[in-house]
Amino acid sequence: MRTPILRLKRGREARARAHPWIFKGDVADVSGGAPGAAVTVVDAGNRFVGRGLYNPRPALCCRLLTWRDEPLDPAFFRRQIATALALPGRGPALSGAGRLVWSEADGLAGFVADRYGPILVIQCLTLGMAACRHELVPALRAGAGDLPVFSADEAAPARLEGFEPARGWFDRSGPARVIVEEATVRLGVTFGEGHKTGLYLDQRDNHIRLGALAHGRDVLDAFCYTAAFACHALVGGARRALCIESSPEAIAAARDNLTLNGVAERAEIVAANAFDELRRLERVGARFGVIVLDPPPFARGRQALEAAARGYKEINLRAMRLLEPGGLLATFSCSHHISAALFEEICRDAALDAGVRARVVETLTQSPDHPVLLTVPETRYLNGLLLEVVQPGPGG
């Protein structure tokens, strides 16, 4: 059966042959094409470009899944997921927590799948992928194991795309909560609660890296969420950890994780706005050997870039002034709108204004199970720097 046709404007085909996103401004016309259905994308001369899932509602109206003339049927999804699971550390070899399928980076734009021990968690971010859920789950189980599947769709993308987000067990129930391990640290996951699919799996390697650097130091974990960084630091031998978090639900989960790892007596959680608390700590002359800044995305769109840059500069300036000589700052941005170069520039400006000289120890990014496609720069969204203060700011 022929799929509906989406015809690109002249000159728009070059980008579409390398990048899966097609915006309304790229489109000359669409013949047929129900919301969420597959469409064949052609150039202005009616030459085949690719095949994807169409939704006329958002500005990003089509996401290409293949550049071959093949149907988007159950066999296609089985092949795509099998290819994703063949990457090192995925598939049946993964028994703990990790990403199995990462949207555009794995050729399944709008679909995410993670594993948490005996449970698979999926997230559909587009109407098209939500419509394919019953084809995606069998394909995922075929490669990752016949495990219970929890749907953890997010409300904001679902609202934008025009579908009802699924939050619950796909067909059969599993445990409401599991404990997973990251190296020597144990973390609790309660399905249907919190951000992402349960944990920030993209920070797994950075959690472990910071834990190895925290021995004998006082640690500040700002925007701590469920205190994964603090747990790794304390298990790694940090003297104490001060955690800042504003969400009551995240604070409760942070307390559970600290207790689970036997380090709660060396940790303090402050329920506060991180911006305000960083200023207060500076006023009272607090000093730390390690500081982690892992805020939520400040730039969810290009229109927010200027305000986001101000926010990142503010928290980095305050953190740099709180570091003792030789102290380490692990600072992150998780918005693809903030490039690595821009983030480094923001941190450089913060250091200048803070009167701090800092050395770049390491650039940090997402864990390898969140792969990056060279032609899809948006797949590299987590940018980080590990900085060492070689000359502290005023009062340091």
N, C-alpha and C positions, 0 to 999 in steps of 0.2 A: 504494500500500500504506500502510495506517495505521501510524504509528509508535506505540510504547508511550507511555503517558500518565504524567506525573509531576504529581501534584496538590499544590498548595501549601496550607499551613495558612491559615486565615482571617486576614487582615490582613498577610500576607507578600507580597502581590502588588505593592504600591506600589513597594517597593525593587526587585523583580524586573523591573519595567517600565523601569528606568533603569540597573540594574547587572547585569552578566552572571553574577555569582557566586550560586549557590544552595547553601546548607549543609544538612546532614542535619536540623538543627533547624527548617528552613523547610518540610520535606516532610511532608505528611499521609500519602500513600501513592504507590506506584509500581506500575502494572500492566505486567508484562513488563519490558523494559529490560535487555538484556544489557550487561555491562561494556564501555564504549567506544562503545556504539551511540547513535544519535540518539533523543531523546525529545521529545514535545510537552508543554510545560509549560502547565498550566491553573490558574486560581484555584479557590477553594473552591466557587464556583458553576459550575465547568466552563467558564468563559470563557477563550478562548485568550490566553496571555501571550507565548509565544515558543517557539523550538525550539533545542535545544542537545545537547551530548554528555554522556552520563551515565556515572558510575562509582561504584558503591556503596562502594568501598573507602575513599577518604579522606573527611575531614569535609566538604571542599568537593566535593560529589558531582555537581554539574552546572554546566556553563559555557554560558550562552546565546550563540548565534552570530547569531541573527536574532529580531526581534520581528514579522516578517511571516510569514504562513502560506505558507511556501515550503519545498520539499524541500532537504535538505542533500546535494545531488548534485554531480557534477563541474561543472555549469554554475554552481552557487552559488559554488564555490571559485574558479572563473575570474573571476566578477564581483567577488568580495571582493578578490582579489589585484590585479586590474586597477585597482580604486579605490585601493588602497594605493600602487600604483606610480605613480599619477597625481599624487601629492603632489610639490611642487617638490624637485628634487635626486635623485629616485628614478628607477626605470625605466631605459630605454636611455640616458638622459642621464648616468647614473652609470657611470663607467668605472673609478673607483678603489675606495675602501673606504667602505661605508656600509650603513645598515640599510634593508631593503626592506619588511619586514613586522614589525610590533611588536605581536604578541599581542592583548590586549584592546583596545589603542588603535586597531587596524586591523580590529576585528571578527572576529578569528580567535584567540580566547583559547586559549593553550597552544601557539601556533606562532610561531616566529621565523625570519626569513630575512635573511641578509646577503650582500653582495657583496664579494669581495676580488679586484679585477682580473678575471681570466678565470675565476674560480671562484664558484659560489653555495654558501653554507653554510646548512643548515637545522637547526633544533633543535625537536624535539617534546617538550613539557613535560607532556603529559597522555596518558593511554591513548587517548582519543578521537582526538586528533590523530595519534598514532602509527599508529592503524588507518587513518587517511585519507592517510597519506604518499604512496601511489601515485596519489592524486587531486591532492594539493597540488603535487607536483613538476611534472607537465605544465602545470598552471595557472601556476606560477611561471615556467617556461621560456617560456610563450606571451607573457609580458609583459616578461621581463628578458633573454631570449635563450637560445638552445639551448646552454647551457654545462654543463660537468661539475658535479655536485652532490655535496657532501660532507655526510653526516649527522653531527652533533656533539651527540647527546643527552647529557644530564648524568645521572650515576648516582643522585643523591639524589632528584630528582623522579620518575625512573623507578621507583625502589624504592617511593616513597610511592604511586604510581599503580598499580604492579603490572605493569610491562612491562619487557622486555629492551631496554636502551638501544642504539640503533644508533650505531656509531662507525666510519665508513668511507664509501667511495664508493657512491653510490646505484645506478648502473648502469654507468657507464664512468669510468675513472680520469682524473685531471688531475695537474698537478705537485704534488709533496709539499710544496713551499714556494714562496711568491711574495713579492715585494717590492712594497709599496704606498706611496703618498705621502700625507702630510698637509701641505699647503702646501709648505714647503721641506724637510721632514723625510721620510726614508725609513725604513720599519719592515718587519721581516720577519715573515711569518706561516707557521708550520708547521702544517698541518692535522692535527687530532687531538691536538694538544698545547696545554697551557695552559688558561686560564679562558675563559668565555663561548664565542664562536665563533672566537676567534683574537686579537682585540684588544678593548680597551675603547672601542668606537666611540662610546659615549655621552659620552666625555670629549674627543672630537675638537676641538670649538670651544674648550674650556678649555685644552687643550694649546697651541693656537695663541695664545690670549690671553696665557698665561703666558710663552710664548716672546718675545712683544713687550715684556714688562716686565722681562726678566732681564738686559738689556745692562749689562755692567760690574759685575754683582753676583755674590756667592758664593751658591750655591743648595744647599738641602738637600731632597732628594726622598725622603721617608719612605714606606714601603710601596711602593717604586718599581716593583714587578712587572717589566716589561721595559724600564723607563727611558724611556718615551715623554715624560714631562714633562721629564726631564733632557736628553733629546736636543733637544727644542724650545728649552729654555733655553740650551744651549750653542751650538746653531746660531744662536740669536738674539743671541749675544755675551756670555753669562755668562762670568765669569772661570774659575770651576770649579764642579763639582757633586759633592756627596757623596750617594750613593744607599744606602739601607738596605733590605735584602731578606733574608728567611730561607729562601726556596725555592731549592734548587740549580738546578732547571730554569729558574726565572725569572731567576736570576742569569746563567746561560749565555746566555739570550736577550737580557738587558740588555747583556751584553758585545758580543754580535753587533750589536745596534742602535747602540751607541756607536761601534763600529768602522765600521759601514756609513755613518755620517754624518761620519766623520773627526774625531771629538771625544773619542776614548777617552783621549788623553793628558791631558785636562783633567778627567777624571772618576775618582772612586774609588768602588768598591762595597764596602760593609761587610756581611758575612754575619752578621746578628744579628737578635734580636728587637727590633722598633722601639721598644717601650716601654723596654726596658733601655738601648738606645743613646741615646735622647733624654735619659734621666737622666744617662748618662755624659757626654754632650756638655755638659749644663748644669754638671756638676761641674767640668769642665776649662775652663769659660768660653768655649766656642765661640760665635761670632756669625755670622749669615747675613743677607743682604739679601733673599732670597726663600726661603720654606719652603712645601713642598707636603705636605699630609696627605691621602692618598687610601687609607684602609684598606679591607679587606674589610668586608662588613656585620657589625656587631656585634650587631644585633637581627634574627634570622631569624624571630622570633615575638614576640607581645606579652608573653609570659612573660619574655622576656630584656630588656625595656626598661630596667629599673632598672640592671642590670649594664652594658648598652650605654651608658647615659648616663654612668656612672662612667668607662668606658673612653674615651669621646669627650672628657670633661672633662680627664682625665689627659693625653692626648696634646696637646690644645690648650694647656693650661697650660704644659707643658714647651716646646712650640714657641714660644709667646709670649715666654718668658724667653730664648729663643735668638736673637730678632730684634734687629738693630741699630736705632737710631733711624731712622724712615722706612722700615723694612723691611716687606715684604709677606708675608702668610700666606694661602695658598689652601687652604681646609680643606673637606672633603666628608664627607657621610654617604650611603651608597647603599642604605639600607633604607627602604622606604615606611612602616615603623612609626615612624620618626623624622620627624616633620613639620618643615617649614621653621621654624615658630614654635618648636618644641621645640629644634631644633638651634641656633637663634640664642640661645635662653635658656641652653643648655649652654655655648656659647662666651662669652656674657656673664659667666656665673659663673666660667669659667676665667680670663677677663681680670681680674676682681675679685680672685681668689685669687692671680693672678700679679703683681698690682700694676701692671698695664699699662693704659694708655688707648689704645684702638684705634678707628679710624674705619672704618665700612663703606664700602668703595669701590664694591662691586658685589655683587649676589646672583648666584650661578652655578647652573646646572642642566644637564640633559642636552641633547645636541645636538637640533636641530629634527627630525631624522629619527627621533627617539624621541618621537612626539607624545603629548600629554596630553589625556585626556577629562575634561571638567569633572565629569561624574557618576560617574567612576571615579577617585577620588583616588589609588588605588594606582598608576596609570600615571605619576604624578610621584613618582619614587623617589630621584632624585639631587638632593640639596640641598647647596648650597655657599655659602661666603662668601669674598670677597676683602677682607681686612682690612689696614689700614695702621697701624703702631704710631706714635702721636704722642707717647707717653711710655713709654719702655722700663721693664722691670722692674728689680729690684735687680741692680746690677752692669752694667746696660746702658749 
